[in-house]
């Protein structure tokens, strides 16, 4: 994978279909000129996104009944998406996907903002539905991975806890869709300002993360249909 030129950048991703938009003057956008934006359409391709799970007792992975990968959206929705599914056995479970992107300016700091389109099985008035899940997105210079400390599976990054974000992942809000009732529907969450700060490595690469944290001891399920990560140079 070659280094991306500074003047005429091209997108380099690890396996997944994505579109890189470079915003410039006169585009009609409030985004600063020269700001790269990675757009992932999960209805088309989910390759290169690495799944993971954290916030549970070590040795109980089988009890989580994890479900990852591309899947058909539940009825009445149509299309395919990136699925997160599992069984929260301890009032807390974080499921996520991580993906490496490249082609950024080497060793440069960026401020990252996210927009995530999703599908969940409950609107804001559905008790125990999407309102008990919290969507998160983050960026790190290293690969997100699980670590075991004192018999507990956690993450090697600061994502915050339950409904709150951390220094390397922002809380986007709950996963209640835009409709009402406990049927499947869709919604969009955007990260609040100022976003997450990350520094590209010496080859112009960084990692993106998107996930959902369950705060209710019950099965959880959410689908991601689209994600945009906008990296504004600092």
C-alpha positions as CSV (number, residue, x, y, z in Angstrom):
1,X,0.0,0.0,0.0
2,X,1.8,3.2,-1.2
3,X,1.9,6.5,0.5
4,X,-0.8,8.9,-0.7
5,X,0.5,12.1,-2.5
6,X,-0.3,15.4,-0.7
7,X,-1.5,17.4,-3.6
8,X,-3.7,14.8,-5.4
9,X,-4.8,12.4,-2.7
10,X,-6.5,9.1,-3.4
11,X,-8.4,6.9,-1.0
12,X,-6.6,3.9,0.5
13,X,-8.7,1.6,2.7
14,X,-8.3,-1.9,3.9
15,X,-10.8,-3.9,1.9
16,X,-14.0,-2.0,2.3
17,X,-15.8,0.0,-0.4
18,X,-15.7,3.7,0.6
19,X,-15.8,7.1,-1.0
20,X,-13.3,9.9,-0.1
21,X,-14.6,13.4,-0.5
22,X,-12.2,16.3,-0.3
23,X,-14.1,19.5,0.5
24,X,-12.8,22.7,-1.1
25,X,-13.7,26.3,-1.5
26,X,-17.0,26.9,-3.5
27,X,-18.5,23.5,-2.6
28,X,-21.3,24.9,-0.7
29,X,-20.1,23.1,2.4
30,X,-19.3,24.6,5.9
31,X,-16.4,22.1,6.1
32,X,-12.9,23.7,5.8
33,X,-11.2,23.4,2.4
34,X,-9.0,20.3,2.1
35,X,-10.9,18.3,4.7
36,X,-11.1,14.6,3.9
37,X,-14.4,12.8,4.5
38,X,-14.6,9.0,4.4
39,X,-18.0,7.7,3.5
40,X,-18.8,4.0,4.0
41,X,-22.0,2.5,2.5
42,X,-22.6,-0.7,4.4
43,X,-25.4,-1.7,2.2
44,X,-22.8,-2.3,-0.6
45,X,-19.7,-3.6,1.2
46,X,-18.6,-4.3,4.8
47,X,-15.2,-5.9,4.1
48,X,-12.3,-4.8,6.2
49,X,-14.4,-3.9,9.3
50,X,-13.1,-6.0,12.2
51,X,-15.6,-6.9,14.9
52,X,-15.0,-7.0,18.6
53,X,-16.7,-7.1,22.0
54,X,-15.8,-5.8,25.5
55,X,-17.2,-5.0,28.9
56,X,-17.9,-8.5,30.1
57,X,-16.4,-11.2,32.3
58,X,-13.5,-13.1,30.7
59,X,-14.3,-16.7,29.8
60,X,-18.0,-16.0,29.0
61,X,-17.7,-15.1,25.3
62,X,-19.9,-18.0,24.3
63,X,-22.7,-16.7,26.5
64,X,-22.8,-13.5,24.6
65,X,-24.2,-15.2,21.4
66,X,-22.4,-12.6,19.3
67,X,-23.6,-11.9,15.8
68,X,-21.4,-9.9,13.4
69,X,-21.2,-9.3,9.7
70,X,-23.3,-8.2,6.7
71,X,-27.0,-9.1,7.1
72,X,-30.4,-8.4,5.7
73,X,-32.3,-5.6,7.6
74,X,-35.2,-6.9,9.6
75,X,-38.7,-6.5,8.1
76,X,-40.3,-4.1,7.2
77,X,-36.9,-2.5,6.3
78,X,-35.1,-3.5,3.1
79,X,-31.5,-3.8,2.1
80,X,-28.3,-5.0,3.8
81,X,-26.3,-3.5,6.7
82,X,-23.5,-4.1,9.1
83,X,-25.0,-6.0,12.0
84,X,-24.2,-6.0,15.7
85,X,-25.9,-8.5,17.9
86,X,-25.4,-10.1,21.3
87,X,-26.7,-11.0,24.7
88,X,-25.9,-8.5,27.5
89,X,-25.4,-10.7,30.5
90,X,-24.1,-8.1,33.0
91,X,-25.9,-4.8,32.4
92,X,-23.1,-3.7,30.2
93,X,-21.8,-4.9,26.8
94,X,-20.0,-3.0,24.1
95,X,-19.9,-4.3,20.5
96,X,-18.0,-2.6,17.8
97,X,-16.3,-2.6,14.4
98,X,-12.9,-1.1,13.7
99,X,-11.4,-0.2,10.3
100,X,-8.1,1.3,9.2
101,X,-8.0,4.1,6.6
102,X,-5.0,5.7,5.0
103,X,-4.0,8.5,2.7
104,X,-3.9,11.2,5.3
105,X,-1.0,13.6,5.9
106,X,1.7,11.6,7.8
107,X,2.1,12.6,11.5
108,X,-0.7,15.2,11.2
109,X,-3.3,15.8,13.9
110,X,-7.0,15.8,12.8
111,X,-10.3,16.5,14.5
112,X,-12.8,13.8,13.6
113,X,-16.6,14.1,13.4
114,X,-19.0,11.4,12.6
115,X,-22.4,10.8,11.1
116,X,-23.9,7.3,11.5
117,X,-27.1,6.0,9.9
118,X,-28.6,3.0,11.7
119,X,-31.6,0.7,12.2
120,X,-33.0,-0.4,15.6
121,X,-36.0,-2.1,17.0
122,X,-37.6,0.7,18.9
123,X,-38.4,4.4,18.8
124,X,-38.0,6.8,21.8
125,X,-41.3,5.6,23.3
126,X,-40.3,1.9,23.3
127,X,-39.2,0.7,26.7
128,X,-36.1,-1.6,26.5
129,X,-35.7,-0.9,22.8
130,X,-33.1,1.3,21.1
131,X,-33.2,3.7,24.1
132,X,-31.2,1.2,26.2
133,X,-28.4,1.2,23.6
134,X,-25.9,4.0,23.1
135,X,-24.1,4.5,19.8
136,X,-20.4,5.5,19.8
137,X,-17.8,6.3,17.2
138,X,-14.1,6.9,17.6
139,X,-10.6,7.3,16.1
140,X,-7.2,6.1,17.3
141,X,-3.7,5.9,15.9
142,X,-3.5,2.2,16.9
143,X,-5.7,-0.8,16.2
144,X,-8.6,-1.1,18.7
145,X,-8.4,-4.3,20.6
146,X,-9.6,-6.1,23.7
147,X,-7.5,-6.5,26.9
148,X,-8.1,-8.6,30.0
149,X,-7.6,-6.9,33.4
150,X,-8.6,-8.6,36.6
151,X,-10.8,-11.1,34.8
152,X,-12.7,-8.5,32.9
153,X,-12.6,-7.9,29.1
154,X,-12.1,-4.2,28.3
155,X,-10.6,-2.1,25.5
156,X,-7.2,-0.7,24.9
157,X,-8.7,2.8,24.3
158,X,-10.9,5.3,26.2
159,X,-14.5,5.0,24.9
160,X,-16.1,6.2,28.1
161,X,-18.8,4.2,29.9
162,X,-22.4,3.4,28.9
163,X,-24.0,6.7,27.8
164,X,-20.9,8.8,28.1
165,X,-18.0,9.1,25.6
166,X,-14.2,9.1,26.3
167,X,-11.1,10.8,24.9
168,X,-11.0,8.4,21.9
169,X,-14.7,7.7,21.2
170,X,-17.6,10.1,21.3
171,X,-21.1,9.2,22.5
172,X,-23.5,9.8,19.6
173,X,-26.7,9.4,21.5
174,X,-29.1,6.5,22.1
175,X,-30.2,4.1,19.3
176,X,-33.9,4.9,19.4
177,X,-34.9,5.3,15.8
178,X,-36.7,8.4,14.4
179,X,-40.2,6.7,14.5
180,X,-42.3,5.5,17.4
181,X,-43.3,2.1,18.8
182,X,-41.3,-1.1,19.0
183,X,-41.0,-1.9,15.3
184,X,-37.8,-1.7,13.3
185,X,-37.0,1.8,12.0
186,X,-34.1,4.0,11.0
187,X,-32.3,7.0,12.4
188,X,-29.2,9.1,12.2
189,X,-26.8,10.3,14.9
190,X,-24.1,12.9,14.6
191,X,-21.2,13.6,16.9
192,X,-21.3,16.8,18.9
193,X,-18.5,19.4,18.6
194,X,-15.6,19.4,18.8
195,X,-15.2,15.7,17.9
196,X,-12.3,13.3,18.6
197,X,-8.6,14.3,18.1
198,X,-6.4,11.8,16.4
199,X,-2.9,11.9,14.9
200,X,-2.2,10.0,11.7
201,X,0.9,7.7,11.9
202,X,4.0,8.1,9.8
203,X,2.3,6.5,6.8
204,X,-0.8,8.6,7.0
205,X,-3.0,6.0,8.5
206,X,-5.5,5.9,11.4
207,X,-8.2,3.7,12.7
208,X,-12.0,4.3,12.9
209,X,-14.4,2.7,15.3
210,X,-18.2,2.5,15.4
211,X,-20.2,0.5,18.0
212,X,-23.1,0.3,20.4
213,X,-23.1,-0.1,24.2
214,X,-25.9,-1.9,25.9
215,X,-27.0,-0.8,29.4
216,X,-29.8,-3.3,29.8
217,X,-29.4,-7.0,30.7
218,X,-31.1,-8.5,27.6
219,X,-30.3,-9.3,23.9
220,X,-29.1,-6.3,21.9
221,X,-29.3,-5.8,18.1
222,X,-28.5,-2.8,15.9
223,X,-27.6,-2.4,12.2
224,X,-25.3,0.3,10.7
225,X,-26.3,1.3,7.1
226,X,-23.9,4.2,6.5
227,X,-21.1,6.0,8.2
228,X,-19.2,9.3,7.4
229,X,-16.0,10.3,9.2
230,X,-14.8,13.8,8.5
231,X,-11.2,14.6,9.4
232,X,-10.5,18.3,9.7
233,X,-6.7,19.1,9.9
234,X,-5.5,20.9,12.9
